[in-house]
Amino acid sequence: MVAWSFLGIRGNRAYQEDLGKVNPMHVLAVGLIGVLLLVVGLIGLVNWVVAK
């Protein structure tokens, strides 16, 4: 559900179904992990490009 939200391609009906089953703490945890991975990936990419 969090990945679909990042991409913005989830349909309204499926979104409503997922919303009824989800625990807010799980969404928060997965969202924070996703942001952390994105930031670490961007830092790694920048360091790799600058090192060349």
C-alpha distance matrix in Angstrom:
0.0 3.8 5.5 5.2 6.3 8.8 10.1 10.1 10.3 8.2 10.9 12.0 12.6 9.4 7.8 10.7 10.4 7.1 8.8 11.7 10.6 8.8 11.2 11.5 13.1 10.4 8.0 11.3 12.3 9.5 9.9 13.6 13.7 12.0 14.5 17.2 16.8 16.9 20.0 21.7 21.2 22.7 25.5 26.2 26.4 28.7 30.9 31.1 32.2 34.6 36.2 37.3
3.8 0.0 3.8 5.4 5.0 6.3 8.8 9.6 10.9 9.9 13.2 14.2 15.6 12.7 10.5 13.4 13.7 10.3 11.0 14.3 13.2 10.5 11.9 11.1 12.0 9.6 6.6 9.0 10.0 7.0 6.4 10.1 10.5 8.6 10.8 13.7 13.5 13.5 16.4 18.3 18.0 19.4 22.1 23.1 23.3 25.5 27.7 28.2 29.2 31.4 33.1 34.4
5.5 3.8 0.0 3.8 5.3 5.1 6.4 8.4 9.3 9.3 13.0 15.0 16.5 13.5 12.0 15.4 15.6 12.5 13.9 17.1 15.9 13.7 15.4 14.8 15.5 12.7 10.1 12.2 12.5 9.0 8.5 11.8 11.2 8.4 10.9 13.7 12.5 12.1 15.6 17.2 16.2 17.6 20.7 21.2 21.1 23.5 25.8 25.9 26.8 29.3 31.0 31.9
5.2 5.4 3.8 0.0 3.8 5.5 5.1 5.7 5.8 5.5 9.3 11.5 13.2 10.5 9.2 12.9 13.4 11.0 12.6 15.9 15.4 13.8 16.2 15.7 17.2 14.7 11.8 14.3 15.3 12.1 11.2 14.8 14.8 11.9 14.0 17.1 16.1 15.2 18.6 20.5 19.3 20.3 23.6 24.3 23.7 26.0 28.6 28.6 29.1 31.8 33.6 34.3
6.3 5.0 5.3 3.8 0.0 3.8 5.4 4.8 7.0 6.9 10.2 11.4 13.8 11.7 9.3 12.6 14.0 11.5 11.9 15.6 15.6 13.5 15.4 14.1 15.8 14.1 10.6 12.4 14.2 11.5 9.6 13.2 14.1 11.3 12.5 16.0 15.8 14.6 17.5 20.0 19.2 19.7 22.9 24.1 23.7 25.5 28.3 28.7 29.1 31.4 33.5 34.5
8.8 6.3 5.1 5.5 3.8 0.0 3.8 5.6 8.4 9.6 13.2 14.8 17.3 15.2 13.0 16.4 17.7 15.0 15.4 19.1 18.8 16.3 17.7 16.1 17.1 15.3 12.0 13.0 14.2 11.3 9.0 11.9 12.5 9.2 9.9 13.4 13.0 11.2 14.1 16.7 15.7 16.1 19.3 20.6 20.0 21.8 24.6 25.0 25.3 27.6 29.8 30.8
10.1 8.8 6.4 5.1 5.4 3.8 0.0 3.8 5.6 8.1 11.6 14.0 16.5 14.6 13.1 16.8 18.0 15.8 16.8 20.4 20.3 18.4 20.3 19.2 20.4 18.3 15.1 16.5 17.6 14.5 12.6 15.5 15.7 12.1 13.1 16.4 15.3 13.3 16.4 18.8 17.1 17.3 20.9 21.8 20.6 22.6 25.6 25.6 25.5 28.2 30.4 30.9
10.1 9.6 8.4 5.7 4.8 5.6 3.8 0.0 3.8 6.0 8.9 10.8 13.8 12.5 10.8 14.2 16.1 14.5 15.1 18.7 19.2 17.7 19.9 18.7 20.6 18.8 15.4 17.1 18.8 16.0 14.0 17.2 18.0 14.7 15.4 19.0 18.4 16.4 19.3 22.0 20.6 20.6 24.0 25.3 24.1 25.8 28.9 29.1 28.9 31.4 33.8 34.3
10.3 10.9 9.3 5.8 7.0 8.4 5.6 3.8 0.0 3.8 6.5 9.5 12.0 10.6 10.0 13.6 14.9 13.8 15.2 18.5 18.9 18.1 20.8 20.2 22.3 20.2 17.0 19.3 20.8 17.7 16.3 19.8 20.1 16.8 18.2 21.6 20.5 18.8 22.0 24.3 22.6 22.9 26.5 27.3 26.0 28.0 31.1 30.8 30.7 33.5 35.6 35.9
8.2 9.9 9.3 5.5 6.9 9.6 8.1 6.0 3.8 0.0 3.8 6.6 8.5 6.9 6.3 9.9 11.1 10.2 11.8 14.9 15.5 15.0 18.1 17.9 20.3 18.2 15.3 18.0 19.7 16.8 15.9 19.6 20.1 17.3 19.0 22.4 21.6 20.4 23.6 25.8 24.5 25.1 28.6 29.4 28.5 30.6 33.5 33.3 33.5 36.2 38.3 38.7
10.9 13.2 13.0 9.3 10.2 13.2 11.6 8.9 6.5 3.8 0.0 3.8 5.6 5.5 6.0 8.7 10.1 10.6 12.1 14.7 15.9 16.2 19.5 19.6 22.5 20.6 17.8 20.7 22.7 20.0 19.2 22.9 23.6 21.0 22.6 26.0 25.3 24.1 27.3 29.6 28.2 28.8 32.3 33.1 32.1 34.2 37.1 37.0 37.0 39.8 41.9 42.3
12.0 14.2 15.0 11.5 11.4 14.8 14.0 10.8 9.5 6.6 3.8 0.0 3.8 5.6 4.9 6.1 8.7 9.9 10.3 12.7 14.7 15.3 18.5 18.5 21.7 20.4 17.6 20.4 22.8 20.7 19.8 23.5 24.6 22.3 23.7 27.2 27.0 25.9 28.8 31.3 30.3 30.8 34.1 35.2 34.5 36.3 39.3 39.4 39.5 42.0 44.3 44.8
12.6 15.6 16.5 13.2 13.8 17.3 16.5 13.8 12.0 8.5 5.6 3.8 0.0 3.8 5.3 5.2 6.4 8.8 9.9 11.3 13.2 14.7 18.2 18.9 22.2 20.7 18.5 21.7 23.8 21.8 21.4 25.2 26.0 24.0 25.9 29.1 28.8 28.1 31.1 33.4 32.4 33.3 36.5 37.4 36.8 38.9 41.7 41.7 42.0 44.6 46.6 47.2
9.4 12.7 13.5 10.5 11.7 15.2 14.6 12.5 10.6 6.9 5.5 5.6 3.8 0.0 3.8 5.4 5.1 6.2 8.5 10.2 11.1 12.3 16.0 17.0 19.9 17.9 15.9 19.3 21.0 18.7 18.8 22.6 23.0 21.1 23.3 26.4 25.8 25.4 28.6 30.6 29.6 30.8 33.9 34.6 34.2 36.5 39.1 39.0 39.5 42.2 44.1 44.7
7.8 10.5 12.0 9.2 9.3 13.0 13.1 10.8 10.0 6.3 6.0 4.9 5.3 3.8 0.0 3.8 5.4 5.2 6.1 8.9 10.2 10.5 13.8 14.2 17.2 15.7 13.2 16.4 18.5 16.5 16.1 19.8 20.8 19.0 20.8 24.0 23.9 23.4 26.3 28.5 27.9 28.8 31.9 32.9 32.6 34.7 37.3 37.5 38.1 40.5 42.5 43.4
10.7 13.4 15.4 12.9 12.6 16.4 16.8 14.2 13.6 9.9 8.7 6.1 5.2 5.4 3.8 0.0 3.8 5.5 5.0 6.6 9.2 10.3 13.6 14.2 17.6 16.7 14.6 17.7 20.1 18.7 18.4 22.0 23.3 21.9 23.6 26.7 26.9 26.6 29.3 31.6 31.2 32.1 35.1 36.2 36.1 38.0 40.6 41.0 41.6 44.0 45.9 46.9
10.4 13.7 15.6 13.4 14.0 17.7 18.0 16.1 14.9 11.1 10.1 8.7 6.4 5.1 5.4 3.8 0.0 3.8 5.4 5.5 7.0 9.2 12.8 14.4 17.5 16.0 14.7 18.2 20.0 18.5 19.0 22.5 23.3 22.1 24.4 27.2 27.1 27.2 30.2 32.0 31.6 32.9 35.8 36.6 36.7 38.9 41.2 41.5 42.3 44.8 46.5 47.5
7.1 10.3 12.5 11.0 11.5 15.0 15.8 14.5 13.8 10.2 10.6 9.9 8.8 6.2 5.2 5.5 3.8 0.0 3.8 5.4 5.3 6.2 9.9 11.4 14.2 12.4 11.1 14.7 16.3 14.7 15.4 18.9 19.5 18.5 20.9 23.5 23.5 23.8 26.7 28.4 28.2 29.7 32.4 33.2 33.5 35.7 37.9 38.2 39.2 41.7 43.3 44.4
8.8 11.0 13.9 12.6 11.9 15.4 16.8 15.1 15.2 11.8 12.1 10.3 9.9 8.5 6.1 5.0 5.4 3.8 0.0 3.8 5.5 5.5 8.6 9.3 12.8 11.9 10.3 13.4 15.8 14.9 15.0 18.3 19.7 19.0 20.8 23.5 24.1 24.3 26.8 28.8 29.0 30.2 32.7 33.9 34.3 36.2 38.5 39.1 40.1 42.2 44.0 45.4
11.7 14.3 17.1 15.9 15.6 19.1 20.4 18.7 18.5 14.9 14.7 12.7 11.3 10.2 8.9 6.6 5.5 5.4 3.8 0.0 3.8 6.0 8.8 10.6 13.8 13.3 12.6 15.7 17.7 17.2 17.9 21.0 22.2 21.9 23.9 26.4 27.0 27.5 30.0 31.8 32.1 33.5 35.9 37.0 37.6 39.6 41.7 42.3 43.4 45.6 47.3 48.7
10.6 13.2 15.9 15.4 15.6 18.8 20.3 19.2 18.9 15.5 15.9 14.7 13.2 11.1 10.2 9.2 7.0 5.3 5.5 3.8 0.0 3.8 6.9 9.8 12.2 11.0 11.1 14.5 15.8 15.2 16.6 19.6 20.3 20.3 22.7 24.8 25.1 26.1 28.7 30.1 30.4 32.2 34.5 35.3 36.1 38.3 40.1 40.7 42.0 44.3 45.7 47.1
8.8 10.5 13.7 13.8 13.5 16.3 18.4 17.7 18.1 15.0 16.2 15.3 14.7 12.3 10.5 10.3 9.2 6.2 5.5 6.0 3.8 0.0 3.8 6.3 8.7 7.4 7.4 10.7 12.1 11.7 13.1 15.9 16.8 17.0 19.2 21.3 21.9 22.9 25.3 26.8 27.3 29.1 31.2 32.2 33.1 35.2 36.9 37.7 39.1 41.1 42.6 44.2
11.2 11.9 15.4 16.2 15.4 17.7 20.3 19.9 20.8 18.1 19.5 18.5 18.2 16.0 13.8 13.6 12.8 9.9 8.6 8.8 6.9 3.8 0.0 3.8 5.5 5.4 6.6 8.9 10.2 11.0 12.5 14.6 15.7 16.7 18.7 20.2 21.4 22.8 24.7 26.1 27.1 28.9 30.6 31.7 33.0 34.9 36.5 37.5 39.1 40.9 42.2 44.1
11.5 11.1 14.8 15.7 14.1 16.1 19.2 18.7 20.2 17.9 19.6 18.5 18.9 17.0 14.2 14.2 14.4 11.4 9.3 10.6 9.8 6.3 3.8 0.0 3.8 5.4 5.1 6.2 8.6 10.0 10.5 12.3 14.3 15.2 16.4 18.2 19.9 21.0 22.5 24.3 25.5 26.9 28.6 30.1 31.4 32.9 34.6 35.9 37.3 38.9 40.4 42.5
13.1 12.0 15.5 17.2 15.8 17.1 20.4 20.6 22.3 20.3 22.5 21.7 22.2 19.9 17.2 17.6 17.5 14.2 12.8 13.8 12.2 8.7 5.5 3.8 0.0 3.8 5.4 5.0 6.1 8.6 9.7 10.5 12.2 14.1 15.3 16.4 18.3 19.8 21.1 22.4 24.0 25.7 26.9 28.3 30.0 31.6 32.9 34.3 36.0 37.4 38.7 41.0
10.4 9.6 12.7 14.7 14.1 15.3 18.3 18.8 20.2 18.2 20.6 20.4 20.7 17.9 15.7 16.7 16.0 12.4 11.9 13.3 11.0 7.4 5.4 5.4 3.8 0.0 3.8 5.4 5.1 6.1 8.4 9.9 10.5 12.1 14.2 15.2 16.4 18.2 20.0 21.0 22.2 24.2 25.7 26.7 28.2 30.2 31.5 32.5 34.3 36.0 37.2 39.2
8.0 6.6 10.1 11.8 10.6 12.0 15.1 15.4 17.0 15.3 17.8 17.6 18.5 15.9 13.2 14.6 14.7 11.1 10.3 12.6 11.1 7.4 6.6 5.1 5.4 3.8 0.0 3.8 5.5 5.3 5.9 8.5 9.9 10.3 12.1 14.1 15.2 16.3 18.2 19.8 20.8 22.3 24.2 25.5 26.6 28.4 30.1 31.2 32.6 34.4 35.9 37.7
11.3 9.0 12.2 14.3 12.4 13.0 16.5 17.1 19.3 18.0 20.7 20.4 21.7 19.3 16.4 17.7 18.2 14.7 13.4 15.7 14.5 10.7 8.9 6.2 5.0 5.4 3.8 0.0 3.8 5.6 5.1 6.1 8.6 9.8 10.5 12.1 14.2 15.3 16.5 18.2 19.7 21.1 22.5 24.1 25.5 27.0 28.5 30.0 31.5 32.9 34.4 36.6
12.3 10.0 12.5 15.3 14.2 14.2 17.6 18.8 20.8 19.7 22.7 22.8 23.8 21.0 18.5 20.1 20.0 16.3 15.8 17.7 15.8 12.1 10.2 8.6 6.1 5.1 5.5 3.8 0.0 3.8 5.4 5.2 6.2 8.6 10.0 10.6 12.3 14.2 15.5 16.4 18.1 20.0 21.1 22.3 24.2 25.8 27.0 28.3 30.2 31.6 32.8 35.0
9.5 7.0 9.0 12.1 11.5 11.3 14.5 16.0 17.7 16.8 20.0 20.7 21.8 18.7 16.5 18.7 18.5 14.7 14.9 17.2 15.2 11.7 11.0 10.0 8.6 6.1 5.3 5.6 3.8 0.0 3.8 5.5 5.1 6.0 8.6 9.8 10.4 12.2 14.2 15.2 16.2 18.2 19.9 20.8 22.2 24.2 25.6 26.5 28.3 30.1 31.3 33.2
9.9 6.4 8.5 11.2 9.6 9.0 12.6 14.0 16.3 15.9 19.2 19.8 21.4 18.8 16.1 18.4 19.0 15.4 15.0 17.9 16.6 13.1 12.5 10.5 9.7 8.4 5.9 5.1 5.4 3.8 0.0 3.8 5.4 5.0 6.2 8.5 9.9 10.5 12.3 14.2 15.2 16.5 18.4 19.8 20.9 22.6 24.3 25.5 26.9 28.5 30.1 32.1
13.6 10.1 11.8 14.8 13.2 11.9 15.5 17.2 19.8 19.6 22.9 23.5 25.2 22.6 19.8 22.0 22.5 18.9 18.3 21.0 19.6 15.9 14.6 12.3 10.5 9.9 8.5 6.1 5.2 5.5 3.8 0.0 3.8 5.4 5.1 6.1 8.6 9.8 10.6 12.2 14.0 15.3 16.5 18.1 19.8 21.1 22.5 24.1 25.7 26.9 28.4 30.7
13.7 10.5 11.2 14.8 14.1 12.5 15.7 18.0 20.1 20.1 23.6 24.6 26.0 23.0 20.8 23.3 23.3 19.5 19.7 22.2 20.3 16.8 15.7 14.3 12.2 10.5 9.9 8.6 6.2 5.1 5.4 3.8 0.0 3.8 5.5 5.0 6.1 8.6 9.9 10.4 12.0 14.2 15.3 16.2 18.1 19.9 20.9 22.1 24.1 25.6 26.7 28.9
12.0 8.6 8.4 11.9 11.3 9.2 12.1 14.7 16.8 17.3 21.0 22.3 24.0 21.1 19.0 21.9 22.1 18.5 19.0 21.9 20.3 17.0 16.7 15.2 14.1 12.1 10.3 9.8 8.6 6.0 5.0 5.4 3.8 0.0 3.8 5.4 5.2 6.2 8.7 9.9 10.4 12.3 14.3 15.2 16.3 18.3 19.9 20.8 22.4 24.2 25.6 27.4
14.5 10.8 10.9 14.0 12.5 9.9 13.1 15.4 18.2 19.0 22.6 23.7 25.9 23.3 20.8 23.6 24.4 20.9 20.8 23.9 22.7 19.2 18.7 16.4 15.3 14.2 12.1 10.5 10.0 8.6 6.2 5.1 5.5 3.8 0.0 3.8 5.4 5.0 6.2 8.6 9.7 10.5 12.3 14.1 15.2 16.5 18.3 19.8 21.0 22.4 24.2 26.2
17.2 13.7 13.7 17.1 16.0 13.4 16.4 19.0 21.6 22.4 26.0 27.2 29.1 26.4 24.0 26.7 27.2 23.5 23.5 26.4 24.8 21.3 20.2 18.2 16.4 15.2 14.1 12.1 10.6 9.8 8.5 6.1 5.0 5.4 3.8 0.0 3.8 5.4 5.2 6.1 8.4 9.9 10.6 12.1 14.1 15.4 16.5 18.1 20.0 21.1 22.4 24.8
16.8 13.5 12.5 16.1 15.8 13.0 15.3 18.4 20.5 21.6 25.3 27.0 28.8 25.8 23.9 26.9 27.1 23.5 24.1 27.0 25.1 21.9 21.4 19.9 18.3 16.4 15.2 14.2 12.3 10.4 9.9 8.6 6.1 5.2 5.4 3.8 0.0 3.8 5.5 5.1 5.9 8.5 9.9 10.3 12.0 14.1 15.2 16.1 18.1 19.8 20.8 22.8
16.9 13.5 12.1 15.2 14.6 11.2 13.3 16.4 18.8 20.4 24.1 25.9 28.1 25.4 23.4 26.6 27.2 23.8 24.3 27.5 26.1 22.9 22.8 21.0 19.8 18.2 16.3 15.3 14.2 12.2 10.5 9.8 8.6 6.2 5.0 5.4 3.8 0.0 3.8 5.6 5.1 6.1 8.6 9.8 10.4 12.2 14.2 15.2 16.4 18.2 19.8 21.6
20.0 16.4 15.6 18.6 17.5 14.1 16.4 19.3 22.0 23.6 27.3 28.8 31.1 28.6 26.3 29.3 30.2 26.7 26.8 30.0 28.7 25.3 24.7 22.5 21.1 20.0 18.2 16.5 15.5 14.2 12.3 10.6 9.9 8.7 6.2 5.2 5.5 3.8 0.0 3.8 5.4 5.1 6.1 8.5 9.8 10.6 12.2 14.1 15.3 16.4 18.2 20.4
21.7 18.3 17.2 20.5 20.0 16.7 18.8 22.0 24.3 25.8 29.6 31.3 33.4 30.6 28.5 31.6 32.0 28.4 28.8 31.8 30.1 26.8 26.1 24.3 22.4 21.0 19.8 18.2 16.4 15.2 14.2 12.2 10.4 9.9 8.6 6.1 5.1 5.6 3.8 0.0 3.8 5.5 5.1 6.1 8.6 9.9 10.5 12.1 14.2 15.3 16.3 18.8
21.2 18.0 16.2 19.3 19.2 15.7 17.1 20.6 22.6 24.5 28.2 30.3 32.4 29.6 27.9 31.2 31.6 28.2 29.0 32.1 30.4 27.3 27.1 25.5 24.0 22.2 20.8 19.7 18.1 16.2 15.2 14.0 12.0 10.4 9.7 8.4 5.9 5.1 5.4 3.8 0.0 3.8 5.5 5.1 6.1 8.6 9.9 10.4 12.2 14.2 15.3 17.0
22.7 19.4 17.6 20.3 19.7 16.1 17.3 20.6 22.9 25.1 28.8 30.8 33.3 30.8 28.8 32.1 32.9 29.7 30.2 33.5 32.2 29.1 28.9 26.9 25.7 24.2 22.3 21.1 20.0 18.2 16.5 15.3 14.2 12.3 10.5 9.9 8.5 6.1 5.1 5.5 3.8 0.0 3.8 5.4 5.0 6.1 8.5 9.7 10.5 12.1 14.1 15.8
25.5 22.1 20.7 23.6 22.9 19.3 20.9 24.0 26.5 28.6 32.3 34.1 36.5 33.9 31.9 35.1 35.8 32.4 32.7 35.9 34.5 31.2 30.6 28.6 26.9 25.7 24.2 22.5 21.1 19.9 18.4 16.5 15.3 14.3 12.3 10.6 9.9 8.6 6.1 5.1 5.5 3.8 0.0 3.8 5.4 5.2 6.1 8.5 10.0 10.5 12.1 14.6
26.2 23.1 21.2 24.3 24.1 20.6 21.8 25.3 27.3 29.4 33.1 35.2 37.4 34.6 32.9 36.2 36.6 33.2 33.9 37.0 35.3 32.2 31.7 30.1 28.3 26.7 25.5 24.1 22.3 20.8 19.8 18.1 16.2 15.2 14.1 12.1 10.3 9.8 8.5 6.1 5.1 5.4 3.8 0.0 3.8 5.5 5.1 6.1 8.6 9.9 10.5 12.8
26.4 23.3 21.1 23.7 23.7 20.0 20.6 24.1 26.0 28.5 32.1 34.5 36.8 34.2 32.6 36.1 36.7 33.5 34.3 37.6 36.1 33.1 33.0 31.4 30.0 28.2 26.6 25.5 24.2 22.2 20.9 19.8 18.1 16.3 15.2 14.1 12.0 10.4 9.8 8.6 6.1 5.0 5.4 3.8 0.0 3.8 5.5 5.0 6.2 8.6 9.9 11.2
28.7 25.5 23.5 26.0 25.5 21.8 22.6 25.8 28.0 30.6 34.2 36.3 38.9 36.5 34.7 38.0 38.9 35.7 36.2 39.6 38.3 35.2 34.9 32.9 31.6 30.2 28.4 27.0 25.8 24.2 22.6 21.1 19.9 18.3 16.5 15.4 14.1 12.2 10.6 9.9 8.6 6.1 5.2 5.5 3.8 0.0 3.8 5.4 5.1 6.0 8.4 10.3
30.9 27.7 25.8 28.6 28.3 24.6 25.6 28.9 31.1 33.5 37.1 39.3 41.7 39.1 37.3 40.6 41.2 37.9 38.5 41.7 40.1 36.9 36.5 34.6 32.9 31.5 30.1 28.5 27.0 25.6 24.3 22.5 20.9 19.9 18.3 16.5 15.2 14.2 12.2 10.5 9.9 8.5 6.1 5.1 5.5 3.8 0.0 3.8 5.5 5.2 6.0 8.9
31.1 28.2 25.9 28.6 28.7 25.0 25.6 29.1 30.8 33.3 37.0 39.4 41.7 39.0 37.5 41.0 41.5 38.2 39.1 42.3 40.7 37.7 37.5 35.9 34.3 32.5 31.2 30.0 28.3 26.5 25.5 24.1 22.1 20.8 19.8 18.1 16.1 15.2 14.1 12.1 10.4 9.7 8.5 6.1 5.0 5.4 3.8 0.0 3.8 5.6 5.3 6.8
32.2 29.2 26.8 29.1 29.1 25.3 25.5 28.9 30.7 33.5 37.0 39.5 42.0 39.5 38.1 41.6 42.3 39.2 40.1 43.4 42.0 39.1 39.1 37.3 36.0 34.3 32.6 31.5 30.2 28.3 26.9 25.7 24.1 22.4 21.0 20.0 18.1 16.4 15.3 14.2 12.2 10.5 10.0 8.6 6.2 5.1 5.5 3.8 0.0 3.8 5.5 5.6
34.6 31.4 29.3 31.8 31.4 27.6 28.2 31.4 33.5 36.2 39.8 42.0 44.6 42.2 40.5 44.0 44.8 41.7 42.2 45.6 44.3 41.1 40.9 38.9 37.4 36.0 34.4 32.9 31.6 30.1 28.5 26.9 25.6 24.2 22.4 21.1 19.8 18.2 16.4 15.3 14.2 12.1 10.5 9.9 8.6 6.0 5.2 5.6 3.8 0.0 3.8 5.5
36.2 33.1 31.0 33.6 33.5 29.8 30.4 33.8 35.6 38.3 41.9 44.3 46.6 44.1 42.5 45.9 46.5 43.3 44.0 47.3 45.7 42.6 42.2 40.4 38.7 37.2 35.9 34.4 32.8 31.3 30.1 28.4 26.7 25.6 24.2 22.4 20.8 19.8 18.2 16.3 15.3 14.1 12.1 10.5 9.9 8.4 6.0 5.3 5.5 3.8 0.0 3.8
37.3 34.4 31.9 34.3 34.5 30.8 30.9 34.3 35.9 38.7 42.3 44.8 47.2 44.7 43.4 46.9 47.5 44.4 45.4 48.7 47.1 44.2 44.1 42.5 41.0 39.2 37.7 36.6 35.0 33.2 32.1 30.7 28.9 27.4 26.2 24.8 22.8 21.6 20.4 18.8 17.0 15.8 14.6 12.8 11.2 10.3 8.9 6.8 5.6 5.5 3.8 0.0
